[in-house]
Amino acid sequence: MSYTTIVHATVVRPHADRAQLSVEANRTVVLKNGVVESIGNRLPETTGKVLNAGGRLVTPGLIDAHTHALFLGDRASEFCARATGASYLDIARDGGGILATVWPTRNGSAVDRRRRLRARLKRLLANGVTTAEVKTGYGLTRDDELKHMEELATLDEPDLPRVLPTLMAAHAIPPEAAGDPSGREKWVRTITDELIPEAAERALVGRVDAFVEETAYTPDEARIIARATRRANLALHLHVDQLSAGNGALLAAELHAQAAAHLEHTDPQGVAALAKAGTVAILLPTATLTAKEPLYAPARRLLSAGVAVALSTNLNPGTAPTESTALMFFLASVKLGLTPEETLWAATRGGARALGLDTGRLEPGSAADLVVWNAFDLAHLSYHAGINHVRQVILGGKLVLDRSVAADEACHGLL
């Protein structure tokens, strides 16, 4: 059943700039033709179908701006190794990490990849996500990366979050090129001369991402990829400063990246550079926790400098094997130092900014992608650790998930 009017809603509206919100009690939200028509304090003359929020929070749908959700296989053995002291770099040097996912993803069928992707997206939806960026990067051959882009670009199902594909062929060095400088150079040329132009020409993706790190790509290789990305009129994202202090934020600012992700080792100079360049910082605390890294991204310093901050799950099989936005919210406060208000902004308006979207809003004219939470106080979304408070999800004006009975029985909004 599709509802056109939400009554008795506590409406949470993210502001356009800075991490600020407005919270308005006892509002009526009218949805029409997939957009928010009005927000007021009385019923319209023609209400259509009605959903009673009962005073609960109503927010924009969450925008997960950074995921690696297209993959097959798992890396549970790495999780166990990490539990006994192995680091991310130790695991990568021993043949684990990203390459351990490349083999099953390459060798699996398109049917299996889509089945597993749909399951992950369905779980993201159940956690309040209505838009999800999804990267390639587990193919690492020309044909596999093209195939995976096509699979993402053609996934359009009304009961799943909207998918925004990203080309991340620069995720790891292909195993065929390991230890071979000429093979490595050839792969970078394949990315710049073949994959990026074709992705742009066929409108398969909206952005290109690259992982700049000791075990991945160098700053100079990132510069080459960035030039090709600009020529193709695609947005640039970068994974930087995750495992080491490599001046990655400075690189992202130099290249005018739309967004820079991770940033655990970013110093004050890097923060200032991101602010000046207008690059959005995508923070991924679940990955920092799972990788057992000692440093979290300097969220408060970023906000103080005026950097727009997004918050994402980083869903992937190695360092963030979870679709839990509740865990992400909890860590954002406990480890990053974000208030519940800043957290919600980062997961909505901030995610939209990271992807170049004018969404993550709740106001007349905005997309009718909404979440009704089984909570009456915004603090509970972060404070009640790991609990999924999602009651209903509305996507394009249609109710696509209704957990109201189960949510009420569990009393998720109450301790």
Secondary structure as GFF3:
##gff-version 3
##sequence-region A 1 415
A	DSSP	beta_strand	5	14	.	.	.	ID=ss1
A	DSSP	beta_strand	21	32	.	.	.	ID=ss2
A	DSSP	beta_strand	35	40	.	.	.	ID=ss3
A	DSSP	beta_strand	50	52	.	.	.	ID=ss4
A	DSSP	beta_strand	57	60	.	.	.	ID=ss5
A	DSSP	beta_strand	62	64	.	.	.	ID=ss6
A	DSSP	alpha_helix	76	83	.	.	.	ID=ss7
A	DSSP	alpha_helix	88	93	.	.	.	ID=ss8
A	DSSP	alpha_helix	98	107	.	.	.	ID=ss9
A	DSSP	alpha_helix	110	126	.	.	.	ID=ss10
A	DSSP	beta_strand	129	135	.	.	.	ID=ss11
A	DSSP	alpha_helix	142	153	.	.	.	ID=ss12
A	DSSP	beta_strand	162	170	.	.	.	ID=ss13
A	DSSP	three_ten_helix	175	177	.	.	.	ID=ss14
A	DSSP	alpha_helix	181	190	.	.	.	ID=ss15
A	DSSP	pi_helix	191	195	.	.	.	ID=ss16
A	DSSP	alpha_helix	196	201	.	.	.	ID=ss17
A	DSSP	beta_strand	207	211	.	.	.	ID=ss18
A	DSSP	alpha_helix	219	231	.	.	.	ID=ss19
A	DSSP	beta_strand	235	240	.	.	.	ID=ss20
A	DSSP	alpha_helix	248	254	.	.	.	ID=ss21
A	DSSP	beta_strand	259	262	.	.	.	ID=ss22
A	DSSP	alpha_helix	268	277	.	.	.	ID=ss23
A	DSSP	beta_strand	280	283	.	.	.	ID=ss24
A	DSSP	alpha_helix	285	290	.	.	.	ID=ss25
A	DSSP	alpha_helix	299	304	.	.	.	ID=ss26
A	DSSP	beta_strand	309	311	.	.	.	ID=ss27
A	DSSP	alpha_helix	325	334	.	.	.	ID=ss28
A	DSSP	alpha_helix	340	347	.	.	.	ID=ss29
A	DSSP	alpha_helix	349	354	.	.	.	ID=ss30
A	DSSP	beta_strand	370	373	.	.	.	ID=ss31
A	DSSP	alpha_helix	380	383	.	.	.	ID=ss32
A	DSSP	beta_strand	390	395	.	.	.	ID=ss33
A	DSSP	beta_strand	398	402	.	.	.	ID=ss34
A	DSSP	alpha_helix	404	410	.	.	.	ID=ss35
###
